[in-house]
Amino acid sequence: MPSKTYLCAHFSHPSSGIVDIENDPNRAPPCDESVCQLPDCFCSEDGTTIPGNLPAKDVPMMITITFDDAINNNNIDLYKEIFNGKRKNPNGCDIKATYFVSHKYTNYSAVQETHRKGHEVAVHSITHNDEERFWSNATVDDWAKEMAGMRIIIEKYANITDNSVVGVRAPYLRVGGNNQFTMMEEQAFLYDSTITAPLSNPPLWPYTMYFRMPHRCHGNLQSCPTRSHAVWEMVMNELDRREDPTNDEYLPGCAMVDSCSNILTGDQFYNFLNHNFDRHYDQNRAPLGLYFHAAWLKNNPEFLDAFLYWIDEVLSNHNDVYFVTMTQVIQWIQNPRTTNEVKNFEPWREKCVVEGQPACWVPHSCKLTSKEVPGETINLQTCVRCPNNYPWVNDPTGDGFF
Protein backbone atom coordinates (compact mmCIF):
# COMPACT_ATOMS: atom_id res chain seq x y z
CA MET A 1 0.00 0.00 0.00
CA PRO A 2 1.55 3.36 -0.95
CA SER A 3 2.49 5.52 2.00
CA LYS A 4 1.56 9.17 2.23
CA THR A 5 4.81 10.35 0.70
CA TYR A 6 3.73 8.97 -2.68
CA LEU A 7 0.71 11.22 -2.77
CA CYS A 8 2.15 13.86 -5.06
CA ALA A 9 3.48 11.30 -7.46
CA HIS A 10 0.13 9.65 -8.11
CA PHE A 11 -2.81 11.85 -7.26
CA SER A 12 -3.84 15.36 -8.01
CA HIS A 13 -4.54 17.16 -4.76
CA PRO A 14 -6.84 20.11 -5.45
CA SER A 15 -6.97 21.42 -1.89
CA SER A 16 -3.23 21.98 -1.72
CA GLY A 17 -2.77 23.11 -5.29
CA ILE A 18 -0.57 20.13 -6.03
CA VAL A 19 -0.76 19.04 -9.63
CA ASP A 20 0.57 15.65 -10.50
CA ILE A 21 2.83 15.61 -13.54
CA GLU A 22 0.79 12.91 -15.28
CA ASN A 23 -2.34 15.09 -15.10
CA ASP A 24 -0.76 18.31 -16.40
CA PRO A 25 -1.53 18.59 -20.12
CA ASN A 26 1.35 21.10 -20.39
CA ARG A 27 3.84 18.89 -18.59
CA ALA A 28 7.52 18.91 -19.50
CA PRO A 29 8.40 16.14 -21.98
CA PRO A 30 10.68 13.23 -21.01
CA CYS A 31 14.41 13.79 -21.53
CA ASP A 32 15.45 13.91 -25.18
CA GLU A 33 19.24 13.87 -25.31
CA SER A 34 19.30 14.77 -29.01
CA VAL A 35 17.65 18.11 -28.16
CA CYS A 36 19.07 18.64 -24.66
CA GLN A 37 22.74 19.45 -25.19
CA LEU A 38 25.43 21.10 -23.12
CA PRO A 39 26.20 23.79 -22.14
CA ASP A 40 22.63 24.99 -21.62
CA CYS A 41 20.70 21.76 -21.17
CA PHE A 42 21.54 18.54 -19.36
CA CYS A 43 19.32 15.54 -18.71
CA SER A 44 19.36 11.76 -18.84
CA GLU A 45 16.60 9.23 -18.63
CA ASP A 46 17.26 8.11 -15.07
CA GLY A 47 19.38 11.12 -14.02
CA THR A 48 22.55 9.12 -13.32
CA THR A 49 24.51 9.69 -16.55
CA ILE A 50 27.84 11.52 -16.27
CA PRO A 51 27.97 14.81 -18.25
CA GLY A 52 30.03 14.58 -21.42
CA ASN A 53 29.93 10.76 -21.03
CA LEU A 54 33.31 10.85 -19.28
CA PRO A 55 34.44 7.59 -17.66
CA ALA A 56 33.82 7.81 -13.89
CA LYS A 57 37.51 7.35 -13.07
CA ASP A 58 38.34 10.61 -14.93
CA VAL A 59 35.66 12.70 -13.22
CA PRO A 60 36.72 14.99 -10.36
CA MET A 61 34.69 14.14 -7.26
CA MET A 62 32.87 17.36 -6.32
CA ILE A 63 31.65 17.93 -2.77
CA THR A 64 29.24 20.78 -2.06
CA ILE A 65 29.07 21.93 1.55
CA THR A 66 26.13 24.24 2.16
CA PHE A 67 24.82 26.15 5.17
CA ASP A 68 21.29 27.55 5.45
CA ASP A 69 19.88 30.58 7.30
CA ALA A 70 21.31 33.77 8.81
CA ILE A 71 25.06 34.46 8.98
CA ASN A 72 25.87 36.20 12.27
CA ASN A 73 27.83 35.98 15.51
CA ASN A 74 26.29 32.60 16.27
CA ASN A 75 28.17 30.95 13.42
CA ILE A 76 30.89 33.26 12.02
CA ASP A 77 33.58 31.63 14.17
CA LEU A 78 32.48 28.15 13.12
CA TYR A 79 32.77 29.10 9.45
CA LYS A 80 36.21 30.60 10.07
CA GLU A 81 37.33 27.38 11.72
CA ILE A 82 36.20 25.19 8.82
CA PHE A 83 37.45 27.56 6.08
CA ASN A 84 40.68 28.58 7.77
CA GLY A 85 42.83 28.99 4.65
CA LYS A 86 44.73 25.76 5.35
CA ARG A 87 42.35 23.35 3.60
CA LYS A 88 43.23 23.26 -0.11
CA ASN A 89 41.73 21.60 -3.15
CA PRO A 90 44.15 19.69 -5.45
CA ASN A 91 44.46 22.79 -7.65
CA GLY A 92 45.97 24.68 -4.69
CA CYS A 93 42.88 26.83 -4.09
CA ASP A 94 41.04 27.13 -0.79
CA ILE A 95 38.04 24.85 -0.37
CA LYS A 96 34.73 26.67 -0.91
CA ALA A 97 31.13 26.43 0.31
CA THR A 98 27.69 27.81 -0.56
CA TYR A 99 25.56 29.78 1.91
CA PHE A 100 21.78 30.01 1.47
CA VAL A 101 21.15 33.16 3.48
CA SER A 102 17.87 34.22 5.06
CA HIS A 103 17.49 37.84 6.08
CA LYS A 104 16.44 38.31 9.69
CA TYR A 105 19.42 38.69 12.08
CA THR A 106 21.96 38.37 9.24
CA ASN A 107 25.17 40.38 9.60
CA TYR A 108 25.74 41.70 6.08
CA SER A 109 29.33 42.72 6.71
CA ALA A 110 29.97 39.02 7.43
CA VAL A 111 28.14 38.08 4.20
CA GLN A 112 30.39 40.54 2.35
CA GLU A 113 33.49 38.94 3.84
CA THR A 114 32.18 35.43 3.02
CA HIS A 115 31.77 36.50 -0.61
CA ARG A 116 35.17 38.25 -0.69
CA LYS A 117 36.78 34.97 0.37
CA GLY A 118 35.30 33.23 -2.67
CA HIS A 119 32.38 31.36 -1.13
CA GLU A 120 29.02 31.49 -2.86
CA VAL A 121 26.13 33.48 -1.42
CA ALA A 122 22.63 32.38 -2.46
CA VAL A 123 19.11 33.23 -1.27
CA HIS A 124 16.95 31.45 1.30
CA SER A 125 14.14 34.09 1.52
CA ILE A 126 13.54 37.27 3.49
CA THR A 127 10.97 36.07 6.05
CA HIS A 128 11.76 32.34 6.29
CA ASN A 129 7.97 32.12 6.80
CA ASP A 130 7.43 29.20 9.15
CA GLU A 131 3.99 28.39 7.79
CA GLU A 132 5.21 25.57 5.54
CA ARG A 133 2.04 25.67 3.43
CA PHE A 134 2.88 29.25 2.49
CA TRP A 135 5.76 28.05 0.33
CA SER A 136 3.80 25.23 -1.32
CA ASN A 137 1.01 27.66 -2.30
CA ALA A 138 2.90 30.94 -2.81
CA THR A 139 2.19 32.90 -5.99
CA VAL A 140 4.85 33.87 -8.52
CA ASP A 141 4.76 37.34 -6.98
CA ASP A 142 5.17 35.99 -3.41
CA TRP A 143 8.23 34.05 -4.56
CA ALA A 144 9.66 37.09 -6.33
CA LYS A 145 9.26 39.31 -3.26
CA GLU A 146 10.89 36.69 -1.02
CA MET A 147 13.76 35.57 -3.26
CA ALA A 148 14.48 38.42 -5.70
CA GLY A 149 13.84 40.74 -2.74
CA MET A 150 16.45 38.85 -0.72
CA ARG A 151 18.92 39.21 -3.58
CA ILE A 152 18.31 43.00 -3.55
CA ILE A 153 19.04 43.10 0.20
CA ILE A 154 22.21 40.99 -0.14
CA GLU A 155 23.55 42.95 -3.09
CA LYS A 156 22.93 46.27 -1.39
CA TYR A 157 23.97 45.58 2.22
CA ALA A 158 26.77 43.07 1.54
CA ASN A 159 27.87 45.24 -1.41
CA ILE A 160 27.93 42.28 -3.83
CA THR A 161 28.09 43.78 -7.33
CA ASP A 162 29.27 40.88 -9.52
CA ASN A 163 25.85 39.28 -10.21
CA SER A 164 26.95 36.14 -8.39
CA VAL A 165 23.78 35.71 -6.29
CA VAL A 166 22.10 33.16 -8.58
CA GLY A 167 20.91 30.28 -6.37
CA VAL A 168 17.70 29.62 -4.44
CA ARG A 169 16.77 27.22 -1.66
CA ALA A 170 13.28 27.32 -0.19
CA PRO A 171 12.75 27.32 3.59
CA TYR A 172 11.96 23.88 5.04
CA LEU A 173 12.82 22.51 1.57
CA ARG A 174 9.21 23.24 0.59
CA VAL A 175 9.22 23.23 -3.20
CA GLY A 176 6.98 25.90 -4.75
CA GLY A 177 5.87 24.03 -7.85
CA ASN A 178 5.65 25.83 -11.19
CA ASN A 179 5.22 29.21 -9.46
CA GLN A 180 8.66 29.05 -7.86
CA PHE A 181 10.37 28.05 -11.11
CA THR A 182 8.46 30.59 -13.21
CA MET A 183 9.70 33.28 -10.80
CA MET A 184 13.27 31.96 -11.11
CA GLU A 185 13.14 32.23 -14.91
CA GLU A 186 11.59 35.70 -14.79
CA GLN A 187 14.15 36.90 -12.23
CA ALA A 188 17.11 35.22 -13.97
CA PHE A 189 18.13 32.88 -11.15
CA LEU A 190 20.46 30.13 -12.38
CA TYR A 191 19.57 27.22 -10.10
CA ASP A 192 17.37 25.87 -7.35
CA SER A 193 18.55 23.47 -4.65
CA THR A 194 15.32 22.47 -2.90
CA ILE A 195 14.14 19.31 -4.66
CA THR A 196 15.10 16.08 -2.93
CA ALA A 197 15.74 12.83 -4.79
CA PRO A 198 14.99 9.65 -2.84
CA LEU A 199 18.02 7.61 -1.80
CA SER A 200 19.29 5.81 -4.89
CA ASN A 201 22.34 3.98 -6.17
CA PRO A 202 23.89 5.40 -8.20
CA PRO A 203 22.97 8.92 -7.03
CA LEU A 204 21.72 11.60 -9.42
CA TRP A 205 23.61 14.32 -11.24
CA PRO A 206 22.15 17.86 -11.27
CA TYR A 207 19.86 18.46 -14.24
CA THR A 208 18.07 21.25 -16.07
CA MET A 209 14.30 21.60 -15.77
CA TYR A 210 13.54 21.85 -19.51
CA PHE A 211 12.58 18.16 -19.45
CA ARG A 212 10.73 16.24 -16.77
CA MET A 213 12.53 15.37 -13.54
CA PRO A 214 14.28 11.99 -13.65
CA HIS A 215 12.83 10.93 -10.27
CA ARG A 216 9.54 11.06 -8.43
CA CYS A 217 8.48 14.10 -6.45
CA HIS A 218 9.78 13.12 -3.05
CA GLY A 219 8.53 14.30 0.33
CA ASN A 220 5.30 14.82 2.19
CA LEU A 221 2.76 16.67 -0.01
CA GLN A 222 5.51 18.37 -1.99
CA SER A 223 4.57 20.54 -4.95
CA CYS A 224 7.18 19.83 -7.64
CA PRO A 225 7.24 21.71 -10.95
CA THR A 226 5.52 19.86 -13.80
CA ARG A 227 6.29 22.24 -16.67
CA SER A 228 9.44 23.09 -18.58
CA HIS A 229 11.66 25.76 -16.99
CA ALA A 230 15.02 27.25 -18.01
CA VAL A 231 16.56 26.60 -14.58
CA TRP A 232 19.16 24.17 -13.23
CA GLU A 233 18.21 21.86 -10.36
CA MET A 234 21.04 21.16 -7.93
CA VAL A 235 19.10 18.15 -6.74
CA MET A 236 19.53 17.11 -3.11
CA ASN A 237 20.45 13.41 -3.16
CA GLU A 238 19.37 11.74 0.03
CA LEU A 239 22.19 10.28 2.10
CA ASP A 240 22.30 6.71 3.40
CA ARG A 241 22.24 6.81 7.19
CA ARG A 242 22.45 3.08 7.91
CA GLU A 243 25.19 2.08 10.36
CA ASP A 244 25.94 -1.09 8.43
CA PRO A 245 24.93 -0.50 4.83
CA THR A 246 25.72 -4.11 3.85
CA ASN A 247 23.39 -5.74 6.37
CA ASP A 248 20.96 -3.25 7.84
CA GLU A 249 17.41 -3.30 6.59
CA TYR A 250 16.16 -0.38 4.51
CA LEU A 251 16.01 3.01 6.23
CA PRO A 252 14.75 6.06 4.37
CA GLY A 253 17.56 8.48 3.52
CA CYS A 254 17.91 12.06 4.72
CA ALA A 255 18.65 15.17 2.66
CA MET A 256 19.99 17.55 5.33
CA VAL A 257 22.79 16.00 7.40
CA ASP A 258 21.21 17.36 10.58
CA SER A 259 17.95 15.54 9.83
CA CYS A 260 19.73 12.16 9.95
CA SER A 261 18.51 11.71 13.48
CA ASN A 262 20.35 8.46 14.13
CA ILE A 263 23.80 10.09 14.03
CA LEU A 264 24.64 10.40 17.71
CA THR A 265 28.43 10.25 18.01
CA GLY A 266 31.44 11.64 16.16
CA ASP A 267 32.44 8.12 15.13
CA GLN A 268 29.02 7.44 13.63
CA PHE A 269 29.20 10.72 11.72
CA TYR A 270 32.70 9.89 10.41
CA ASN A 271 31.53 6.47 9.20
CA PHE A 272 28.43 8.05 7.64
CA LEU A 273 30.60 10.54 5.73
CA ASN A 274 32.92 7.80 4.48
CA HIS A 275 30.10 5.51 3.38
CA ASN A 276 28.28 8.22 1.45
CA PHE A 277 31.51 9.48 -0.09
CA ASP A 278 32.25 5.95 -1.32
CA ARG A 279 28.70 5.59 -2.71
CA HIS A 280 29.31 8.60 -4.94
CA TYR A 281 33.03 8.12 -5.65
CA ASP A 282 32.84 4.41 -6.51
CA GLN A 283 29.74 4.74 -8.71
CA ASN A 284 29.08 7.66 -11.07
CA ARG A 285 30.86 10.44 -9.14
CA ALA A 286 27.67 12.51 -8.91
CA PRO A 287 28.47 15.53 -6.69
CA LEU A 288 28.15 14.75 -2.98
CA GLY A 289 26.03 17.33 -1.19
CA LEU A 290 26.57 17.84 2.54
CA TYR A 291 23.83 20.23 3.66
CA PHE A 292 23.95 21.67 7.17
CA HIS A 293 22.54 24.15 9.60
CA ALA A 294 25.46 25.62 11.53
CA ALA A 295 23.96 24.91 14.96
CA TRP A 296 24.23 21.15 14.43
CA LEU A 297 28.01 21.37 14.18
CA LYS A 298 28.36 24.18 16.69
CA ASN A 299 26.30 22.48 19.40
CA ASN A 300 28.02 19.11 18.89
CA PRO A 301 31.78 19.64 19.00
CA GLU A 302 32.22 15.91 18.43
CA PHE A 303 30.49 16.21 15.05
CA LEU A 304 32.60 19.21 14.10
CA ASP A 305 35.83 17.41 15.03
CA ALA A 306 34.79 14.36 12.99
CA PHE A 307 33.83 16.57 10.05
CA LEU A 308 37.14 18.46 10.01
CA TYR A 309 39.12 15.25 10.44
CA TRP A 310 37.20 13.74 7.54
CA ILE A 311 37.71 16.75 5.22
CA ASP A 312 41.45 16.76 5.95
CA GLU A 313 41.70 13.02 5.39
CA VAL A 314 39.79 13.12 2.09
CA LEU A 315 41.96 15.97 0.80
CA SER A 316 45.19 14.24 1.79
CA ASN A 317 44.17 10.83 0.36
CA HIS A 318 42.78 11.99 -3.00
CA ASN A 319 44.09 14.21 -5.77
CA ASP A 320 40.69 14.21 -7.51
CA VAL A 321 38.35 15.52 -4.80
CA TYR A 322 37.27 19.18 -4.82
CA PHE A 323 35.14 21.10 -2.33
CA VAL A 324 33.40 23.58 -4.62
CA THR A 325 30.37 25.88 -4.76
CA MET A 326 27.06 25.04 -6.42
CA THR A 327 27.79 27.41 -9.31
CA GLN A 328 31.22 25.80 -9.79
CA VAL A 329 29.52 22.40 -10.17
CA ILE A 330 27.26 23.82 -12.89
CA GLN A 331 30.29 25.40 -14.61
CA TRP A 332 31.96 21.97 -14.68
CA ILE A 333 28.83 20.21 -16.00
CA GLN A 334 28.58 22.80 -18.77
CA ASN A 335 32.21 22.19 -19.69
CA PRO A 336 33.28 18.77 -18.35
CA ARG A 337 37.00 18.46 -17.65
CA THR A 338 38.94 15.37 -16.60
CA THR A 339 40.77 15.26 -13.29
CA ASN A 340 44.02 16.06 -15.12
CA GLU A 341 42.55 19.03 -16.96
CA VAL A 342 40.60 20.44 -14.03
CA LYS A 343 43.69 21.66 -12.16
CA ASN A 344 43.76 24.53 -14.66
CA PHE A 345 39.98 24.90 -15.03
CA GLU A 346 39.51 28.67 -14.83
CA PRO A 347 36.12 28.81 -13.05
CA TRP A 348 37.60 26.74 -10.20
CA ARG A 349 40.59 29.08 -9.86
CA GLU A 350 38.54 32.20 -9.29
CA LYS A 351 39.35 33.81 -5.92
CA CYS A 352 41.76 30.91 -5.51
CA VAL A 353 43.47 32.16 -2.36
CA VAL A 354 42.18 35.45 -1.01
CA GLU A 355 44.49 37.63 1.05
CA GLY A 356 43.97 41.17 2.26
CA GLN A 357 41.62 42.84 4.71
CA PRO A 358 37.85 42.72 5.16
CA ALA A 359 35.94 45.64 3.60
CA CYS A 360 35.38 47.09 7.04
CA TRP A 361 36.67 46.15 10.49
CA VAL A 362 33.83 47.84 12.32
CA PRO A 363 30.53 47.63 10.47
CA HIS A 364 27.71 50.12 10.98
CA SER A 365 25.33 48.68 13.50
CA CYS A 366 21.92 49.99 12.46
CA LYS A 367 19.07 49.75 14.97
CA LEU A 368 16.03 49.66 12.74
CA THR A 369 12.28 49.13 12.68
CA SER A 370 9.83 48.29 9.92
CA LYS A 371 6.07 48.70 9.68
CA GLU A 372 6.11 45.16 8.33
CA VAL A 373 7.70 43.75 11.51
CA PRO A 374 5.71 45.66 14.13
CA GLY A 375 7.03 46.02 17.67
CA GLU A 376 10.58 44.90 16.92
CA THR A 377 13.85 46.80 16.70
CA ILE A 378 16.31 44.74 14.71
CA ASN A 379 20.04 45.20 14.34
CA LEU A 380 21.40 45.38 10.77
CA GLN A 381 25.18 45.17 10.47
CA THR A 382 26.63 46.42 7.22
CA CYS A 383 29.69 48.13 5.75
CA VAL A 384 27.43 50.47 3.75
CA ARG A 385 25.43 53.25 5.33
CA CYS A 386 22.34 52.55 7.41
CA PRO A 387 18.93 52.67 5.70
CA ASN A 388 15.88 54.40 7.19
CA ASN A 389 13.99 51.18 7.83
CA TYR A 390 14.73 47.53 8.43
CA PRO A 391 14.52 45.99 4.93
CA TRP A 392 11.58 43.61 4.51
CA VAL A 393 9.41 42.01 1.84
CA ASN A 394 7.70 45.16 0.55
CA ASP A 395 10.69 47.42 1.13
CA PRO A 396 13.86 45.40 0.41
CA THR A 397 16.02 48.51 0.02
CA GLY A 398 14.94 49.86 3.41
CA ASP A 399 14.25 53.28 1.88
CA GLY A 400 10.68 53.27 3.13
CA PHE A 401 9.07 53.33 -0.29
CA PHE A 402 6.32 50.77 -0.51
WOTAVEN-V856097 format. One record per helix or strand. SS is the DSSP state (alpha for helix, beta for strand). FROM is the first residue (numbers start at 1). TO is the last residue. If there is no record, write none. Layout:
# WOTAVEN-V856097
<<SS,FROM,TO> <SS,FROM,TO>>
This chain:
# WOTAVEN-V856097
<<alpha,4,10> <beta,13,13> <alpha,14,16> <beta,18,18> <alpha,21,23> <alpha,51,53> <alpha,56,58> <beta,59,59> <beta,61,68> <alpha,76,82> <beta,88,88> <beta,94,94> <beta,98,101> <beta,107,107> <alpha,108,116> <beta,120,123> <alpha,132,137> <alpha,140,157> <beta,167,168> <alpha,171,173> <beta,176,176> <alpha,177,186> <beta,191,192> <beta,196,197> <beta,207,208> <beta,223,223> <beta,232,233> <beta,236,237> <beta,239,239> <beta,254,254> <beta,256,256> <alpha,257,259> <alpha,266,281> <beta,288,292> <alpha,294,298> <alpha,301,317> <beta,321,323> <alpha,326,334> <beta,338,338> <alpha,339,342> <alpha,346,348> <beta,364,368> <beta,378,382> <beta,392,392> <beta,395,395>>
